[in-house]
Amino acid sequence: MPVPVRVILADDHRLFLEGLTELIGKMPDIQIIATAINGAEVMDHLRTIPADVAVLDVHMPVANGLVTTRLIRQKYPGTRVLVLTMSDEPATMRAVLEAGASGYVLKTAEKEEFEEAIRLVAAGQTYFSEEITAGLAGCYRDDHLPPARSNGMAEAEILSEREREIATLVARGLGSQEIARNLFISTATVDTHRRNLMQKLGLKNVAGVVRYALKQGWID
């Protein structure tokens, strides 16, 4: 029997929370271990119940999704954060990503997309829906980017051709499994290339990859 993905759900709209609880309850091998109506309750649960994924809304009382994401990343790094919200504002997307969330899905998403996002985030990958990736690209388009750690080398010499391919696909919002399928390589190989390219460029998260890919003209 596979070990179930342990999930905490947080949303201050109780009817939505009840509906989401029922929806996830029908997903195989995903277990809801607690629900909450604000970030403070999420942190209370995590003190006593380990979770693989915390599904958070952005706009909640007491402690909102951004504050809660930062706290989870600081205190419970083994718990990954998936944001589920109605907000498609680029500034919100950027703030969520930089707070340390591993995924961002809109509440208008289909059940299948939401389930995939939970599973990918629980597996240590990232998931950002197409709308979010497009919004991030627009948000970062005019940003000033810190120089890559190139030690004077030309950009073409920093990344291998495969690393550049993978960086471009990451910036377009693809997860490791999708990239592996597209390039006909293993997920483990994709993850190794991702770690290497981010180390070479001095990047810490997907937001940095998006900014870098925009600067290089790999996405538009």
C-alpha positions in Angstrom: 0.0 0.0 0.0 1.4 3.4 -1.0 1.9 5.9 1.8 -0.9 8.6 1.5 0.0 12.2 0.9 -0.9 14.0 4.1 -2.6 17.4 3.5 -3.7 20.3 5.6 -6.4 22.6 4.0 -6.8 26.2 4.9 -9.5 28.6 3.7 -11.6 31.1 5.5 -14.7 30.4 3.4 -16.3 27.5 5.3 -18.5 26.3 2.5 -15.7 26.2 0.1 -13.5 24.4 2.7 -16.2 21.8 3.2 -16.5 21.2 -0.6 -12.8 21.0 -1.0 -12.5 18.5 1.8 -15.2 16.3 0.2 -13.4 16.6 -3.2 -10.0 15.6 -1.9 -11.5 12.9 0.2 -12.3 11.1 -3.1 -8.8 11.3 -4.4 -6.9 8.0 -3.9 -3.9 8.0 -1.6 -4.4 11.6 -0.4 -5.4 12.0 3.2 -6.7 15.2 4.8 -5.2 15.3 8.3 -6.6 18.7 9.3 -8.5 21.8 8.1 -8.2 25.4 9.2 -9.8 28.8 8.6 -6.6 30.9 9.0 -2.9 30.6 9.1 -2.6 30.6 12.9 -4.7 27.4 13.0 -2.5 25.8 10.3 0.6 26.5 12.5 -1.2 25.0 15.5 -1.9 21.8 13.6 1.7 21.5 12.3 3.0 21.6 15.9 1.4 18.2 16.5 0.6 16.7 13.1 3.2 16.3 10.3 2.0 17.2 6.9 3.4 16.7 3.4 1.4 19.6 1.8 -0.3 22.6 3.2 -3.0 23.9 0.7 -3.5 27.6 1.6 -5.7 30.4 0.4 -3.9 33.8 0.1 -6.5 36.0 1.8 -7.2 34.7 5.3 -7.7 36.4 8.6 -5.2 36.3 11.6 -2.3 35.1 9.4 -2.8 35.2 5.6 -1.3 32.8 3.1 1.9 34.7 2.6 2.7 35.0 6.2 1.8 31.3 6.8 3.9 30.2 3.8 7.0 32.0 5.2 6.4 30.5 8.7 6.0 27.0 7.3 9.2 27.3 5.2 11.1 28.5 8.3 9.7 26.1 10.9 8.5 23.0 9.0 10.7 22.8 5.8 9.4 19.2 5.3 5.9 20.6 4.6 5.5 22.0 1.1 3.0 24.8 0.3 0.5 24.8 -2.5 -1.5 28.0 -2.8 -5.1 27.7 -4.0 -6.7 31.1 -4.6 -8.9 33.2 -6.8 -6.2 35.9 -7.1 -4.5 36.1 -10.5 -2.8 39.4 -9.8 0.8 39.3 -10.9 1.9 41.0 -7.7 0.2 38.3 -5.6 1.8 35.6 -7.8 5.2 37.1 -7.3 4.8 37.5 -3.5 3.6 33.9 -3.2 6.6 32.6 -5.1 9.1 34.6 -3.2 7.5 33.6 0.1 8.5 30.0 -0.7 5.4 28.3 -2.1 6.0 25.3 -4.3 2.8 25.6 -6.3 0.1 28.1 -7.3 -3.3 27.0 -8.7 -6.4 29.1 -9.3 -9.7 28.0 -7.8 -11.1 27.9 -11.3 -8.8 24.9 -12.1 -10.2 21.5 -12.9 -10.2 18.7 -10.3 -7.5 16.8 -12.3 -5.2 19.8 -12.4 -5.6 20.4 -8.7 -4.9 16.7 -7.9 -1.8 16.7 -10.1 -0.6 19.8 -8.3 -0.9 18.2 -4.9 1.0 15.1 -6.0 3.8 17.0 -7.7 4.3 19.3 -4.8 4.3 16.4 -2.4 6.9 14.7 -4.5 9.2 17.7 -4.1 8.5 19.3 -7.5 6.8 22.6 -8.3 3.5 23.2 -10.1 2.3 26.5 -11.5 -0.7 26.6 -13.9 -0.3 28.2 -17.3 -2.0 31.4 -16.2 0.4 31.8 -13.3 3.5 31.3 -15.5 2.2 33.9 -18.0 1.5 36.3 -15.1 4.9 35.8 -13.6 6.6 36.4 -17.0 4.8 39.8 -17.3 5.6 40.6 -13.7 9.3 40.0 -14.0 9.7 41.3 -17.6 11.1 44.7 -16.7 12.9 43.7 -13.6 16.6 44.2 -13.1 18.3 40.8 -12.9 21.4 40.2 -10.8 24.3 39.0 -12.9 24.8 35.2 -13.1 27.8 33.7 -11.4 29.7 33.4 -14.6 33.2 34.5 -13.5 33.5 36.3 -16.8 32.3 33.4 -19.0 29.9 33.9 -21.8 26.3 32.8 -21.1 26.7 30.0 -23.6 29.6 28.6 -21.6 27.7 28.7 -18.2 24.9 26.3 -19.1 25.0 23.2 -21.2 22.5 22.9 -24.0 20.4 20.5 -22.0 20.4 22.8 -19.0 19.3 25.6 -21.2 16.5 23.4 -22.5 15.4 22.5 -19.0 15.6 26.1 -17.8 13.3 27.2 -20.6 10.8 24.5 -19.9 10.8 25.3 -16.1 10.2 29.0 -16.9 7.2 28.0 -19.1 5.7 26.3 -16.0 6.4 22.6 -16.7 7.2 20.3 -13.8 10.0 17.7 -13.8 7.7 14.9 -14.9 6.4 16.9 -17.9 9.9 17.9 -18.8 11.1 14.3 -18.6 8.4 13.2 -20.9 9.1 16.0 -23.4 12.9 15.3 -23.5 12.7 11.5 -23.2 14.9 11.4 -20.1 14.3 10.4 -16.5 12.7 12.7 -13.8 15.9 12.1 -11.7 18.0 13.4 -14.6 15.8 16.5 -14.9 16.0 17.2 -11.2 19.8 16.9 -11.4 20.0 19.4 -14.3 17.7 21.8 -12.5 19.8 21.8 -9.4 23.0 22.3 -11.4 21.7 25.1 -13.5 20.2 27.0 -10.5 23.5 26.6 -8.7 25.5 27.9 -11.7 23.2 30.9 -12.1 22.9 31.7 -8.4 19.2 31.2 -8.5 17.0 30.0 -5.6 13.6 29.4 -7.0 11.4 29.2 -10.1 10.9 32.9 -10.0 14.6 33.4 -10.6 14.5 31.0 -13.5 11.6 32.9 -15.1 13.4 36.2 -14.8 16.6 34.7 -16.2 14.8 33.1 -19.1 13.1 36.4 -19.9 16.4 38.2 -19.9 17.9 35.7 -22.3 14.9 35.9 -24.6 14.1 32.2 -24.2 10.4 33.0 -23.4 8.2 35.9 -24.2 
